[in-house]
Each structure stands twice: as C-alpha cells, then as structure tokens.
Amino acid sequence: MATNNPDYPTPFEEGDLELFTMKQIYSQLAKSGDSVIGHTCDCCGMYHQTQKRVLQPALVAFLVALADLIHNSRTNQKYFHVDYVFSHCKQLTGFKGKDYSVLWHFHLIEKEDDAKRTGRWTVSDIGWEFLQGKRRISDHYYKIPIVEKQYIYSTKRILISEVWDKDLPDFLDTNKLFGT
C-alpha cells in the first residue's frame, strides 16, 4: 500500500509526520521572508501559492460512489475509471464530480499500478475504515511549496459522520450491519 512510502504524507499517523501548528508555519515562513499565502521562487521567479484542501461532502460522495461500485461489482473489479465513478456518483448521491485527487492526499483512495491504465482508482484500506466510521482523519491540509514536507495536515481529526450527513449504503452503515 502506498502509505509505506516515506515520500507519501500521512494525515493520521502522527509519529510518521511532524505536525505543525499554524503558528509554527508562520514562524518558519517569517524566517525565510515569505508569507503563508505564498512566495516567489528564487530559482524560477514564479509565484507559488499555498493551497488549503478541505475534506468536503462532494469528495466523500466520490468515495462513497467508488466504494459502492467496488461492493456491487459482479466481476470483483477493484479499480474503476474516474469518469465512471463520476457518473455513478451523480446517480447515487446527487453530487457532481469534484477534485477527487484530494482524496489521494488524504490516503482514502489509491491509483492502479498499471501505467497503461490511467485514471483508475480504488478505495484504500484507510478509506474503507473511514467510510465505516472506524478511523478519524485530518479535516484539511495545506500544500505549502516552500516547506520541505509539502503537505501540512490539520491536527483536528474527524469521522465520516462529521462530513457526510446523508445515508450511507447498507454495506457501509455499521449501525445497520451490527444492529447498533
């Protein structure tokens, strides 16, 4: 699984990633003469802007739709192309597609390894745990171009119930599965 890669940031295992407070980030940026909004690169002269990515319901809708496709696959297909997931997402949840690649940064989805098949994704083990309410993950992260570790995750951890207020498919709803 991709989370064993040291270059792949983890939003949930605090021992594997130094978590910064915004005060620490501002301090680090002030030392370098840059701002949290962005900076101008000394090498290329381009302006790089800090980006905040939040786990939103439309992203969770993509994850739910992908999980539903995997669960209902008659051929035990594990990977699905994003276009197909977007189509199913609209039918299942009413949400249109969103910047689904953000889910990869939260470690909720994984790319297919085969280089010939681009755009095919599956739900990661962490994604399944999150969908079932068994794992908390960061509610947002910052992509900061000048910080050595480009992804700075929030220390606030959330469950799926804090993002998704719609009914989950029965195979994901642990209350229905276990009668609690």
ABEGO torsion letter per residue (X at the ends): XAAABAABBBAABAAABBBBBAAAAAAAAAAAGBBAAEBBBAAAGBBBBBBBBBBBAAAAAAAAAAAAAAAABAAGBABBBAAAAAAAAAAAAGBBBBBAAAAAAAGABBBBABAABBGBBBBBAAAAAAAAGABBBBABBBBBAABABABBBBABBBBAAAABABBBBAAABAAAAAGX
